[in-house]
Amino acid sequence: MRKVIFLLFNIFIWMFNIINAQTVNGNFQIIQNNNSEIVVNVQLNLNQSTAALGNAVIRFNFNDAALAFPKNPIENTDFFIHNLDSSNYYSSVSLSSPGVASINIAQVGANYLNLSTNYIDFATLYFKLNNPNDSLNIKPELLQFFSPASSDEWSIGTWNVNYTVTGIKENKPNQFELSQNYPNPFNPSTMINYSIPISSYVIIKLYNALGEEISTLVRDFKAPGKYQYQLNAGNLSSGIYFYKIQAGPFTETKKMLLLK
């Protein structure tokens, strides 16, 4: 009788785990900015509820005759990992073999990234386009996701690959640029203008005179173009502040003065 009860209990636990197993879905957004660069933006979501991410590996194939990616890629230049705190996750991108790129995430802290049913940007990779007429052949090959316990592997759901050509517009900027805010000095609002020549994940942060982060002004994936952000500093004290942009391989910091 005890064996039967024990067997039924294990079957119940097994069925419970199947019913409640997380399934992770993904989007590969492939954006061709021009005849020289391809941007691959990876997004994730879950089928149900929310769950904390532990370790993860996303490996995908690409045609290395059409696309070039460095053997030793540099973070914030060749790739960008979104929404992961460096004190809680170690992240890297590598070429495991020619034509195979791996996005590697290792959980090292106790504060986890919670995924949900809403898609979030996870990683962005920048490829050089060798042959615009050749097939890119970008497709997922190996996908592994674990809970923070590193033993509960999630199921893999639907992974879509979407391809977009942005085209070349007459007003498209030919370089990254962060302009000086205007007016400066200001009270209490000022405009920050910036230009993006290629599709990029853009982050603009505000810092005080001690270099302490105050807030994130912009955090979004932007198509090539010219943009403007209005900063309202009504809740800040007079003084010197800095604003810093990070967009793909580009980073720059400028100073502003608030006078009340």
N, C-alpha and C positions, 0 to 999 in steps of 0.2 A: 504494500500500500504506500509506504514512504517513497519507494522508487517511482511509483506512478505519479505521486504528488510532485516529486522533484522534477520529473520529466515534463509534466504539464507546466510547471513554473518556468522552466527553461524555454519551453516553446512560447509561452506568453511573453517573456523578455525578448526573445528573438523577433516575434511579431511586432512588439512595441517598438523595437529599434528600427524595423523596416518601415513601419507606418510613419515614424517621426524622423527618419533619416533626412538630412538636408540634401538638397540637390542644387548645385551651382550652375548657373547659366552665364554665357558670355557673348560679347560683341567684339569683333575685330573691325574697327572703323579704319579703312585704308583711304588716305587722302593724298592725291597727287597734286602738289602745289604748282608744279611747272614741269619742265623736261629734265629736271636735275634732282628732285627730291621726292621721297615718299614718306609720309608720316603714318605710323600704325598706332592707333589709340585702342587700348584694351579696357573694356568695361565689364563689371561683374554684377550679378544679383543672385538672390536665392528664390527658390520656389515657394517657400513658406516662412513666415515669421522672421525672426532675426537670430543670428548666431555669431559667436566670436571666431575670428580666423586665427588659426595656429600657423603651421608651416604650409607652404604652397609651392608648386612648380607648374609653370605654364611653358610648354615647349611647342614650337611650331616650325613648320618647314617654309622655306622661301627659295625662289630660284636665284641662286647666287651668280648666274650669268647675267641676270637683269638687274639685281640689286646688290649693293655693297654695304657691309656693316663691319666695323672694326673688330679685330680679334680680341682686343682688350678695351672694351667700351668704357667711356668716362661718364659717370653720373652727372646729370644736369647739362651735359653736352650732347652725348649720343642717346641718352635715355633719361626718363624722369619717372620716378615712382610717386604715386599720389596717395595722400591720406594715411600714410604710415609714419608714425613717430620713430625716429632713429634710436631712441632709448628703449623701445619695446620690440622693434623688428630690425633685422639685418636684411638688406635687399641688394641684389646684384642682377646684372644681365650678362650672359656669356654666350659664346658660340661653342656648343658642345661638339659640333662637327661642321664642315662646310655646308652651308645652306640650312642649318638648324640652330635657331636661337632659343635660349632658355631664360625665363624670368624666374628668379629664385628668391623666395621669401622664407626667412627663419625667425621664429618667435623667440625673443630673448628677454622680454620683460613681462610685467604682470598686467599692463593696461592694453587691452585688446582692441583691434578694429572690429566693429560689429557690422556685418553685412546684413542687408534686408532685401525685401522684394523690389526695392527701387534700385535701378542701375546706378553705379558710381564709377568714375574714372579710376582705373587701377594702375595703369602704366602707359607710357608713351615712348615709342622708339622712332629714331630718325635714320632713314636709309638713304643712301645716294643711288640715284637711278642711272644705271649704266646704259641700258638699252630700252628706250621708251616703247619700242615695237615688240618687245619680248614679253611673254607671259610672266606675271609676278609669282603665281602659284603659291600664295600665302594661305596656309591652312593649319589648324590645330593638329598636333600629333600626340602629345602626352599632356594630360591635365590631372593634377593631384592636389587635393585640398584636405586639410586636417583641422580638427578642433584644437584648442590650446592644449588638450591632453596628449596630442600627437599620436593618438591611437584610433580615434574616431574619424575614418576617412569618409568624406562626402561623396555622394553620387554625382556623376557628370550628366548634365542635362543638354540643352540645346546651345550650340555655339554657331553664331551667324557671322558671315564675312560680308561686309558692305564696302563697296568701292565708289569713291567720289573724285571727280576732277574739278578742282575749284576754278580753273580757267585763269587767264591773265587779264586783269582789268587795267584800264588806263590810269586809274587813281591808286593802283596797288603800290604800296611803299616798296622801295628797293633795298631797305635796310631796317634793322631794329633801331628804335629811337625812344628815349624817354625825355620829354621836354621839361623845362623848368616850369613849375606851377605858376599860375597867373590868377589874380594878382599876388605879389609877394614883396613885402609883408602883406598879411591878409587878416581879416576879422569879419565874420567867423568862417567864411567859406572861400574856397579857391578851387580852380580847375587843374586837373592833371591830365595831360595829353600824352599818348604813346602810340607807336606805330609797330605793326607786326607784318613782316614780309612773307612769312610762311605760317601755315597752321601750327599753333603752339598752345601749350597749356600755360596760362599766364597767372602769376601770383604777384600782387603788389601789397607790401606790408608797410605799416607806419611804426616808427620807432621814436623814442624820446632822446634827449641829448646824451643820456648815459648808454644808449644802444639797446635799451630794453624794449621789447616788442609791445606795442599798444593794441594794435588790431590788424586784421587782414582786410584790405579794401577791395581787392579783386582776387577771385580764385575761380577761373573758368577756362574752358577750351575755346580759343578764338580762331576764326578764319583770318586770312590775310586782310589787313585794312588799317584804318586810323580810328583810334578810340579816345574817348574822353570820360574822365571820372570826376564828379564833383564831391569834394571833401567838405563836410560840415564839422567844424571843430568847436562847436558851441559848448561842449562839455569838457574841453581841455583848457589848461592854464596857459598864459602867455609864455613864450619861450621858443627855443630852437627845436625843430623836429626833422626827421629824415624819412624819406620814402624810397623804397627799394623795389625794383621790378626784377622778376626772374621769368624769362620766356624762352623755352628751349635752351639753346646755347648762350643766350644773352642775359647779362645781369648788369645793373647800374643803380647807383644810389645818388640822390640829390637832397639838398638841404632846403628847408623852408622856415619862415619866421612868422609866428603867430603873435600879434600885438593886440591886446584888448584894452 
